[in-house]
Amino acid sequence: MILLLAGTSDARELAVMIQHAGYDVTATVVTDHAAEQLRAAGIRTYVGRLDAFQLAELAKAEGAKVIVDASHPFAEEASKNAMQAAAEMDLPYIRYERRETAIASERVTFVDSYEEAADLAAEKGGVVMLTTGSKTLDIFAARLIGRPNVKVIARMLPRKDNLDKCERLGFSQEQIVMMQGPFTKELDRALYRHFGVTVVVTKESGKVGFVDEKIAAAEELGIDVIVIRRPRLAYGIVHHEFAGVLAALKERVPLPAG
């Protein structure tokens, strides 16, 4: 059995591919929506953020032979927990991570943290659109909401917990955009124009995260973009293609012949 952290849409595709290759797969996700998609494909799925101990216990209960970490590129704690659980259970750890996007634009400034991004956005001022999700929204709220030269627009997935968090942090209804991707350049451009955006804050989450579209739309409109770099962890070998993950699995847990 393969225990897979399925933190993204492409990770869920990977889980299905591994299952079709002949492996039993158990997945962990953080949203009910993701769980529904995997369960519909016949994959046993657990919902919730698991620490290293809980992951190790789950691996033991499920009889896992390998832990595949396909969590989001910015899910730093999830990856650390997966590596620790694998080490404690003496299991192979395989990392899958979508490729980074090659970004070359005069409109883009790279930063290394959410705090640095928020401070730079405050310095730039104007209408700041956040496309960084809800998890770190408090960092931006503390630095941007209430500043006389800044209006913040938060774009995120349409979930009740996200809306509750926005309201708790002081975002008004006019500052909240809840949408489910995929996002095209045309849609991003229309949103920027509608809100009069002057600064976009995003993460280097790869092509699957629609970073290219956000930046291309911003370039056309002369909008500055702040891009938060990925955290750098010592994963060991990282696979950027599904085929690489499957080959690594077959090497460590060969399928029965025939």
C-alpha positions as CSV (number, residue, x, y, z in Angstrom):
1,M,0.0,0.0,0.0
2,I,1.1,3.5,-0.8
3,L,0.4,6.4,1.5
4,L,0.1,9.6,-0.5
5,L,-0.2,13.2,0.6
6,A,-2.5,14.6,-2.0
7,G,-2.3,18.4,-1.5
8,T,-3.0,19.6,-5.1
9,S,-5.1,18.8,-8.1
10,D,-2.2,17.2,-9.9
11,A,-1.4,15.2,-6.8
12,R,-4.8,13.7,-7.0
13,E,-4.2,12.8,-10.6
14,L,-1.0,11.1,-9.5
15,A,-2.9,9.1,-6.9
16,V,-5.3,7.8,-9.5
17,M,-2.4,6.9,-11.8
18,I,-0.6,5.0,-9.1
19,Q,-3.8,3.1,-8.4
20,H,-4.3,2.3,-12.1
21,A,-0.7,1.0,-12.1
22,G,-1.7,-1.7,-9.7
23,Y,-1.0,-0.3,-6.2
24,D,-3.3,0.1,-3.3
25,V,-3.4,3.8,-2.4
26,T,-4.5,5.6,0.7
27,A,-4.5,9.4,0.5
28,T,-4.6,12.3,2.9
29,V,-6.1,15.7,2.0
30,V,-7.1,18.8,3.8
31,T,-10.5,19.6,2.2
32,D,-13.8,17.6,1.9
33,H,-13.9,18.6,-1.8
34,A,-10.6,16.9,-2.5
35,A,-11.7,13.8,-0.5
36,E,-14.8,13.5,-2.6
37,Q,-12.8,13.5,-5.8
38,L,-10.5,10.7,-4.6
39,R,-13.2,8.6,-3.0
40,A,-15.1,8.8,-6.3
41,A,-12.1,7.1,-7.9
42,G,-12.1,4.4,-5.3
43,I,-9.2,5.7,-3.2
44,R,-9.4,5.5,0.6
45,T,-9.0,9.1,1.8
46,Y,-8.5,10.8,5.2
47,V,-9.3,14.5,5.7
48,G,-7.3,16.7,8.0
49,R,-3.8,18.1,8.7
50,L,-1.8,15.3,10.2
51,D,1.4,15.8,12.2
52,A,4.4,13.5,12.0
53,F,3.1,11.2,14.7
54,Q,-0.4,10.9,13.2
55,L,1.1,10.2,9.7
56,A,3.3,7.5,11.2
57,E,0.3,5.9,12.9
58,L,-1.7,6.0,9.7
59,A,1.1,4.5,7.8
60,K,1.3,1.7,10.3
61,A,-2.4,1.1,10.4
62,E,-2.7,1.0,6.6
63,G,0.4,-1.2,6.2
64,A,2.1,1.4,4.0
65,K,5.3,0.4,2.2
66,V,6.1,3.9,0.9
67,I,5.2,7.5,1.7
68,V,4.7,9.7,-1.4
69,D,4.7,13.4,-0.5
70,A,2.8,15.2,-3.2
71,S,1.7,18.1,-1.0
72,H,1.6,21.7,-2.3
73,P,5.0,23.3,-2.9
74,F,4.3,25.7,-0.1
75,A,3.0,23.1,2.4
76,E,6.4,23.1,4.2
77,E,5.1,21.6,7.5
78,A,3.3,18.8,5.7
79,S,6.5,17.8,3.9
80,K,8.5,18.0,7.1
81,N,5.9,15.8,8.8
82,A,6.0,13.3,6.0
83,M,9.8,13.0,6.0
84,Q,9.8,12.6,9.8
85,A,7.0,9.9,9.6
86,A,8.9,8.0,6.9
87,A,12.1,8.1,8.9
88,E,10.4,6.9,12.1
89,M,8.6,4.1,10.3
90,D,11.8,3.3,8.2
91,L,9.8,3.7,5.0
92,P,11.0,5.1,1.7
93,Y,10.1,8.7,1.1
94,I,9.3,9.9,-2.4
95,R,8.7,13.6,-3.2
96,Y,6.7,14.7,-6.2
97,E,6.6,18.5,-6.8
98,R,5.3,20.3,-9.9
99,R,8.0,22.1,-11.8
100,E,8.7,25.8,-11.1
101,T,7.7,28.3,-13.7
102,A,10.5,30.2,-15.5
103,I,9.6,33.8,-14.7
104,A,11.3,36.7,-16.6
105,S,9.5,40.0,-16.3
106,E,10.4,43.5,-15.4
107,R,7.1,43.8,-13.5
108,V,8.0,41.0,-11.1
109,T,9.8,41.3,-7.7
110,F,10.7,38.0,-5.9
111,V,10.6,37.8,-2.1
112,D,11.4,34.9,0.3
113,S,8.5,35.2,2.8
114,Y,4.9,36.2,3.2
115,E,6.0,38.9,5.6
116,E,8.4,40.4,3.1
117,A,5.6,40.3,0.4
118,A,3.2,42.1,2.7
119,D,5.7,44.8,3.6
120,L,6.6,45.4,0.0
121,A,2.9,45.6,-1.0
122,A,2.4,48.1,1.8
123,E,5.3,50.2,0.5
124,K,4.0,50.1,-3.0
125,G,0.4,51.0,-1.9
126,G,-2.6,51.2,-4.2
127,V,-5.0,48.3,-4.8
128,V,-3.4,45.0,-3.8
129,M,-4.9,41.8,-5.0
130,L,-3.8,38.8,-2.9
131,T,-3.8,35.4,-4.6
132,T,-1.9,33.6,-1.9
133,G,-4.8,31.6,-0.3
134,S,-6.3,31.9,3.2
135,K,-3.7,30.1,5.3
136,T,-1.4,33.2,5.7
137,L,-4.1,35.8,5.3
138,D,-3.5,37.1,8.8
139,I,0.0,38.2,7.9
140,F,-1.3,40.4,5.1
141,A,-4.3,41.6,7.1
142,A,-2.0,42.8,9.9
143,R,0.2,44.8,7.6
144,L,-2.2,46.1,5.0
145,I,-5.8,46.5,6.3
146,G,-6.4,50.0,7.6
147,R,-3.4,51.6,5.8
148,P,-4.7,54.8,4.2
149,N,-2.8,54.2,1.0
150,V,-3.8,50.6,0.5
151,K,-7.0,48.8,-0.6
152,V,-6.7,45.0,-0.3
153,I,-8.6,42.5,-2.4
154,A,-8.4,38.8,-1.3
155,R,-9.0,36.1,-3.9
156,M,-9.4,32.6,-2.7
157,L,-11.4,29.4,-3.0
158,P,-15.1,29.6,-2.3
159,R,-15.3,27.9,1.1
160,K,-17.2,28.9,4.2
161,D,-14.1,28.7,6.4
162,N,-12.3,31.0,4.1
163,L,-15.2,33.5,4.2
164,D,-15.3,33.3,8.0
165,K,-11.6,33.9,8.3
166,C,-11.8,37.0,6.0
167,E,-14.6,38.4,8.1
168,R,-12.7,37.7,11.3
169,L,-9.6,39.5,10.0
170,G,-11.6,42.6,9.0
171,F,-12.1,42.2,5.2
172,S,-15.3,43.8,4.0
173,Q,-17.5,42.0,1.4
174,E,-16.1,44.4,-1.3
175,Q,-12.6,43.1,-0.5
176,I,-13.4,39.4,-1.0
177,V,-13.4,37.4,-4.3
178,M,-14.2,33.7,-4.0
179,M,-13.6,31.7,-7.2
180,Q,-12.7,28.2,-8.2
181,G,-10.1,27.8,-11.0
182,P,-8.9,27.2,-13.6
183,F,-8.0,30.9,-14.2
184,T,-7.3,32.2,-17.7
185,K,-5.2,35.2,-18.5
186,E,-8.4,36.9,-19.8
187,L,-10.2,36.2,-16.5
188,D,-7.3,37.6,-14.5
189,R,-7.1,40.7,-16.7
190,A,-10.8,41.3,-16.3
191,L,-10.6,41.0,-12.5
192,Y,-7.6,43.4,-12.4
193,R,-9.4,45.9,-14.5
194,H,-12.6,45.6,-12.5
195,F,-10.9,46.3,-9.2
196,G,-8.4,48.7,-10.5
197,V,-5.5,46.5,-9.2
198,T,-2.1,48.0,-9.1
199,V,-0.2,45.2,-7.3
200,V,-0.7,41.4,-7.4
201,V,0.8,39.2,-4.8
202,T,1.2,35.5,-5.7
203,K,3.2,32.4,-4.9
204,E,5.6,30.5,-7.2
205,S,3.3,27.5,-7.2
206,G,4.0,26.4,-10.8
207,K,2.1,26.3,-14.1
208,V,-0.7,24.2,-12.5
209,G,-1.1,27.1,-10.1
210,F,-1.8,29.5,-13.0
211,V,1.2,31.7,-12.2
212,D,1.9,32.3,-15.9
213,E,-1.6,33.6,-16.5
214,K,-1.5,36.0,-13.5
215,I,1.8,37.5,-14.6
216,A,0.9,37.7,-18.3
217,A,-2.3,39.6,-17.5
218,A,-0.5,41.9,-15.1
219,E,2.2,42.7,-17.7
220,E,-0.4,43.7,-20.3
221,L,-1.9,46.2,-17.8
222,G,1.3,47.5,-16.4
223,I,0.7,46.0,-12.9
224,D,3.5,45.1,-10.5
225,V,3.7,41.5,-9.3
226,I,5.2,40.3,-6.0
227,V,6.1,36.6,-6.2
228,I,6.9,34.6,-3.1
229,R,9.6,32.0,-3.7
230,R,9.1,28.4,-2.7
231,P,10.5,27.2,0.6
232,R,13.7,25.1,0.2
233,L,13.7,21.8,1.9
234,A,16.2,19.0,1.8
235,Y,13.8,16.5,0.2
236,G,16.6,14.4,-1.4
237,I,15.5,13.3,-4.8
238,V,12.5,15.2,-6.2
239,H,10.4,13.9,-9.1
240,H,8.7,16.5,-11.3
241,E,6.9,14.0,-13.6
242,F,4.4,11.2,-12.7
243,A,6.6,8.7,-14.6
244,G,9.5,9.4,-12.3
245,V,7.3,8.7,-9.2
246,L,6.0,5.4,-10.7
247,A,9.5,4.3,-11.6
248,A,10.7,5.0,-8.0
249,L,7.8,3.0,-6.6
250,K,8.4,0.0,-8.8
251,E,12.0,0.1,-7.8
252,R,11.2,0.1,-4.0
253,V,7.9,-1.9,-4.1
254,P,7.9,-4.1,-7.2
255,L,4.5,-5.2,-8.5
256,P,3.8,-8.9,-8.7
257,A,4.9,-10.3,-12.1
258,G,2.1,-10.9,-14.6
